[in-house]
Amino acid sequence: MGWKSNPDRYGSVAIAIHWISAVAILGLLWAGFVAADTADEAAKIQVLRLHTAAGIAVLSLTLFRIGWWLFADRRPVETAGLPRWQGRSARIVHRLLYLIIIVLGASGIAMMALSGAGDVVWGEATGLPDFQDYPPRAVHGIAGRLLVLLAVVHIAAALYHQFVRRDATMSRMLP
Ligand code: HEM
């Protein structure tokens, strides 16, 4: 398999970014909801240490991925015989996934910067702020729930291709 995609399948760079992001995002959603729900401040700091590092990594990977598609690689051709609305919906969902990840990354960084929580999460300071006092927190919460919804639609569509249509849509994203 080459680094770049060809008309029939994704290349190794696209596949690696896809699956690393998928696993990291599931972990980020879990860690985010745990951090927001726990009353144990020490545990929250530990979870946020992982969450913020992984969040910045996923944001960077997503920006790299967009650059990769714009300047270096081209997607495989659309699966044959697909109704037009399904192809269009897939493109919209994929773009929304990128957009929501960028919104989550940016609102997360803004939340940390405005609240000064960086000194507590990564430094020696004590006493986490109440993130709800900062406007990016609401954006982060809504975007997190939207991402769950989009991920469910995305996974359902992949399973539909694999088990109902029995086409190559999913296998071309596997190593
Ligand atoms: C793709 C990346 C990210 C995802 C999927 C994500 C997801 C989430 C989710 C689902 C929550 C829980 C929200 C709620 O219950 O309303 C959360 C909380 C949080 N996230 Fe993220 N996040 C991401 C990136 C980041 C980044 C880059 C930062 C900071 C550098 C960050 C900082 C936080 C903080 C501080 C909380 C806790 C808020 C609280 O306790 O009220 N997140 N995140």
Residues whose N, C-alpha, C, O or C-beta is under 5 A from the ligand:
A	BS01	HEM	I25 L28 L29 G32 F33 A35 A36 H51 T52 G55 I56 V58 I101 L104 G105 G108 I109 M112 F131 H140 G141 G144
